[in-house]
Amino acid sequence: MSEEIINGSEEPEESRELFEHYNFLVDPGQTALRIDRFLVNRIQNSSRNKIQAAAVAGNILVNGKSAKSNYKVKPNDEISIVMSYPPPDNEIIPEDIPINIVYEDESVLIINKNAEMVIHPGYGNKTGTLVNALVYHFKGDPFFNPENERPGIVHRIDKGTTGLLVVAKTDIARNHLARQFFEKTSERTYVALVWGQLKEEEGTITGNIGRSLKDRLQMAVFPDGETGKHAVTHYKVLERLGYVTLIACRLETGRTHQIRTHLRYIGHPLFNDERYGGDKILKGTTFTKYKQFVQNCFNMIPRQALHAKTLGFIHPKTGKKMVFDSDLPDDMAQVIEKWRNYTVNRNE
């Protein structure tokens, strides 16, 4: 969750981080001081309320152990804090936009995002986003903090990608979930249709991901590790369908466009992923009939064939493990079935 949107036509959907992480080593001459005051003095644009919310969520560690906001710092203490970024400057307009709610309680909301929806306002998308819909949906909810930035977004899904997303309704929930995504203890599994036949039944793709040096709208893999951010994607073949393969991807990290970038890097772009070259016929025959078949598939799913199928995390209030699963959207299911039929008929 990535991770990790100046969304829309000009920027990748996950071009900004959703939380920030700081480490401090207390000076040997430091006098006793409450840790919330200590951190406010050292973190730009922070507030005591925001730091105290991080403490309640267990996101402030002193020498590896969680600390309350009234803890008095001591010389040579090692302090670590994870908290959400400040809200964007632009005002968010509440809009009555339908959203597919899978689950909701006083702390979290789980939605199944459609392909067209953008996560939050940005260049080219001032309205009509999930955040606009959430602000409207949460209006009057006693548990929701109306000043909650973005609001409550702790991870994102690209425009064109469908699937499950968790939203935090309270500051404590947001901080708790942000730490799970930061420490990679949340679970996310995607289903993807990719070009070509992967040689192995399962494997791991590792390679730093950063902004492409050739195209600012794309991300790229930098295998030498000197540029970009560490990224790891695990995959497993679900079904081989001739010139395409259905796979499951499990994210160990959540970088911008991670699955799309990693799969292109190993030579298997997502089916019909325009940004990363999957919207061309990359495998198959030169027959006109086959070209028409692929074009029909493209028309059936006019987006990258990627779906966030499962989502797991520890509930920020109850402490219980929660796991959600979603069906493939109709367009993706129909394209998979079309490839199944093509493969069977081709082999007969």
Protein Blocks (a to p, Z undefined) as FASTA:
>chain_A
ZZhiaghjkbcfklccfbdcddddddfklccddfklmmmmmmghiafklmmmmmmnopac
eehiacdfkbccdehiacdddddddddfbdcdddddddddfbdcfkbccddddfklcfbd
cehiaghpaklmmmmmmgopakbcfklghiapabdcdehiacdddddfbfklmmmmmmmm
mnopaccddddddedjdfbfbdcddddddddfkbmkbccddfkopgcjddddddddfbdg
hjaccdddddfbdcehklmmmmmmnopacehilknopaccfbdcfbfklmmmmmmmmmmm
gcdddddfbccdddfklopacdddddddfklmmmmmmmmmmmmmmmZZ
